[in-house]
Amino acid sequence: MWNYSETVMDHYRNPRNAGSIENADAIGEAGSLSCGDMLKLYLKVDKNGIITDAKFQTFGCGSAVASSSIMTEMIIGKHIDEARKLTNKQIAEALGGLPPEKMHCSVMGHEALEAAIANYYHEDVKANSDEEIVCQCFDISKSFLENEIKANNLKTVDEVTNYTKAGGACGKCRGKIQEILNAVNNNPQEAPKLTKTQMIIKINNIIEKYISPELRKDGGDIELIDVDENEIKVKLTGRCQSCSSANLTLTHFVEAMLKEHINENIKIIQV
């Protein structure tokens, strides 16, 4: 069970400013029903640019409700340009903190606020609609990930997933997320070359820690057969061996996980 602060629980049980605003001066949306979290933010802004009212409608967990609720309290009474400076960190801090796995809720609130302000200023939020999408499952772009990594000083793929959900479904994009992390944080792109024995030990550790536990949930497992530089020969066992999705499991999950923890040149071969 998540460890929530009293402030989070209060805003979840007694959300402030829930609802909609008729004839709102600005509306912003973030998230989607397909990813399990969605937020719609309404703003009323006076002639001086002061936000006089803010309401939200959300579909999501308690953290999403609490983040949306406290965010509206934080922006009411502020000039819209001042509200634009609000960060997801400030939202999370105002709640007394959020579990790492729920930080994406504060990011969603911040994203909805940015969309609403862009709507108020008639900015073209679709101007970069042709940019590279890294996470196809949650429709998350490269530029969005870069901004969140910088803003929140993210260092690992798991942290990126906690803040953005990217890589949290099929896992196919986790290798690409690592590349973006390396580029943003100026990390070396290539790790020192391992000996075959070191590779075997490392792969077996990754299998035991990250891969086998997931496969065992469905009655399957995986066995390392051999290592030939970046070619990793494995054998699926149990129910995974005869599963119609075996190839997808190998490429979208097993190979992606090994690429993340070892290097991008890893290739899985089923024997």
Secondary structure as UniProt FT lines:
FT   HELIX           6..13
FT   TURN            22..23
FT   STRAND          26..32
FT   HELIX           33..35
FT   STRAND          37..45
FT   TURN            47..48
FT   STRAND          50..59
FT   HELIX           62..75
FT   TURN            76..77
FT   HELIX           80..83
FT   TURN            84..85
FT   HELIX           88..94
FT   TURN            95..96
FT   HELIX           100..102
FT   HELIX           103..120
FT   TURN            121..122
FT   TURN            125..130
FT   STRAND          133..135
FT   TURN            136..139
FT   STRAND          140..141
FT   HELIX           142..152
FT   HELIX           157..164
FT   TURN            166..167
FT   TURN            172..173
FT   HELIX           174..185
FT   HELIX           196..206
FT   HELIX           207..211
FT   HELIX           212..216
FT   TURN            217..219
FT   STRAND          220..228
FT   TURN            229..230
FT   STRAND          231..238
FT   HELIX           239..242
FT   TURN            244..245
FT   HELIX           246..248
FT   HELIX           249..254
FT   HELIX           255..261
FT   TURN            264..265
FT   STRAND          267..270
//
